[in-house]
Amino acid sequence: MTPDELSEALSAALAAAVADGTLALDADALPSTVHVERPKQREHGDWATNVALQLAKRAGTTPRALAEDLAGRLGSTPGIKAVDVAGPGFLNITLEAGAAGELARTIVESGAAYGRSDALSGRVIDLEYISANPTGPLHIGHTRWAALGDALVRILRAAGADVTAEYYINDAGAQMDRFGESVLAQIRGTEVPEGGYRGEYVAELGRQVLAARPEIVDLPEDEAVALAREEAYRLQLAEIRDVLSSFGVHIDVWFSERSLHESGAVTQAVERLREQGHVYDDGGAVWLRTTDFTDDKDRVLIRANGEPTYFAADAAYYLSKKDRGFPGKIYLLGADHHGYIHRLKAISAAAGDDPAENIEILIGQLVSVQGAKLSKRAGNIIELRDLVEWIGADAVRYSLSRYPADTPLELAGEEMLKQSNDNPVFYVQYAHSRTCAVDRNAADRAVRREDGFDPSLLDHPTEAVLIGRLTEFPRIVAQAAELREPHRIARYLEGLAADYHKWYAECRVLPYPDEAVEDVHRTRLWLNDAVRQVLANGLDLLGVSAPERM
């Protein structure tokens, strides 16, 4: 019996109580879903609910009286072994071993679909993350959002949302000109301009640009800067794409900021916001009255010299997302972007949206890695590429995913490489590889799960704990999606791995060589394979591999 099935049984009991007059409520007053949860103490049963406490007062009865009535109605439900009333009116429910163990077959037959739901069905979301300037390599700060952003995309999709992963390419403005000037300086052997870009990667870009476009040395300064800028931009963006691919990150839409300017979208955005009544002129500049929407000051859209501000591009970009059919817009921004929260929400409100519904802004805190060397190419940063080469994509992704985004984080680089139970990613991946080893050994000993399955045999205390943990996976995924917290998946997997290792130590899945194969062995193989499936599903949500051998 799954939590959903138990919830349905409780709903049916409540409906029956209303129908026979025991519960003095209208049917419409009953909750659409009765929430059940795992008790903190195993001896309190498999599941618990406080629905009696929620409804009793409105029904003119006591919680305990209502709980006792529900307990009597549930007692005859197939799959339920016992229902106890605790305290002021909690219901503690214990399932029959067979009803609980049936979940193992459900998981194996569901495969990769187990844990997926329609909790966020109908939600259409644009999730923008990383969005680093194409003027240099991705570094450790971008790495955290690459790991969390991609995991969040996967988790939201698993919960039924329609999600587009987007990267906003900041390829407009003075920074791009400085980039071009810096690359050209490397080509010509001149001094890098003040505020320009330095590092071996700039020199390497210069060498590549010169090899591809040797005519650059004879061009006038303006033309040479423009050519250096465009060629280096193309090369640097290609590297960013390549590095993200090696990190297991897939971006659906690469959106160019300059396209907003070239298409006239920035000018159009200003006029659209003016039509909404939130734009005014002052001192020769064009302003958006963001103070109407809790911002600390109004923001300039068009400077007095006629040049649009970066904020104007932000507004045009927001409207582009809206026009492209994304009611939900999630921005994943770095620790230095706290000031963007109010201004982006103000844009949303000025555009006629509901900032509480149509826009979310998640701020990630700084991260560092002990023992990591600064990039030889970039000089003063730790590159994502170097981290992947040193530690591996799996260890980096998992380690970054297991902490809340708003937590400052310092990772121990050498610890992430250790093959020990103290290394969380190894601990979880090893559990998966162990389930695979059990499956291979089962085949060698002719233990075939299709030859028998008797869930009532899964009655060892460690099996009850393990099955209970497996039951929670769909709820954990839906919760991680709703709260935008991938770390819940990682922490769940670590708990599952611990429960599996303990079960493995106390219950023999396979017979000894001189023993006959019995149904208990076949049934435990189903449970072993159910754990393997959930571990694989959970690791996939984090973009981490599930190795069969370690």
HELIX and SHEET records of a PDB file:
HELIX    1   1 PRO A    3  ALA A   19  1                                  17    
HELIX    2   2 ALA A   27  ALA A   29  5                                   3    
HELIX    3   3 ARG A   42  HIS A   44  5                                   3    
HELIX    4   4 VAL A   51  ALA A   59  1                                   9    
HELIX    5   5 PRO A   63  LEU A   74  1                                  12    
HELIX    6   6 ALA A   97  SER A  110  1                                  14    
HELIX    7   7 GLY A  111  ALA A  113  5                                   3    
HELIX    8   8 ILE A  140  ALA A  158  1                                  19    
HELIX    9   9 ALA A  174  ARG A  188  1                                  15    
HELIX   10  10 GLU A  200  ALA A  212  1                                  13    
HELIX   11  11 PRO A  214  ASP A  218  5                                   5    
HELIX   12  12 GLU A  221  SER A  246  1                                  26    
HELIX   13  13 GLU A  257  GLU A  262  1                                   6    
HELIX   14  14 ALA A  265  GLU A  275  1                                  11    
HELIX   15  15 THR A  290  PHE A  293  5                                   4    
HELIX   16  16 TYR A  310  ASP A  323  1                                  14    
HELIX   17  17 ALA A  335  HIS A  337  5                                   3    
HELIX   18  18 TYR A  340  ALA A  350  1                                  11    
HELIX   19  19 PRO A  355  ASN A  358  1                                   4    
HELIX   20  20 LEU A  384  ILE A  391  1                                   8    
HELIX   21  21 ALA A  393  SER A  401  1                                   9    
HELIX   22  22 GLU A  415  LEU A  417  5                                   3    
HELIX   23  23 PRO A  424  ASP A  444  1                                  21    
HELIX   24  24 ARG A  449  ASP A  451  5                                   3    
HELIX   25  25 PRO A  455  LEU A  457  5                                   3    
HELIX   26  26 PRO A  461  LEU A  483  1                                  23    
HELIX   27  27 HIS A  487  GLU A  506  1                                  20    
HELIX   28  28 ASP A  519  LEU A  541  1                                  23    
SHEET    1   A 3 TRP A  47  THR A  49  0                                        
SHEET    2   A 3 PHE A  90  LEU A  95 -1                                        
SHEET    3   A 3 ILE A  80  ALA A  86 -1                                        
SHEET    1   B 5 VAL A 253  SER A 256  0                                        
SHEET    2   B 5 ASP A 162  ILE A 169  1                                        
SHEET    3   B 5 VAL A 124  GLU A 128  1                                        
SHEET    4   B 5 GLY A 328  LEU A 333  1                                        
SHEET    5   B 5 ILE A 359  ILE A 363  1                                        
SHEET    1   C 3 VAL A 279  ASP A 282  0                                        
SHEET    2   C 3 ALA A 285  LEU A 288 -1                                        
SHEET    3   C 3 ARG A 299  ILE A 302 -1                                        
SHEET    1   D 2 VAL A 367  GLN A 370  0                                        
SHEET    2   D 2 LEU A 409  ALA A 412  1                                        
END                                                                             
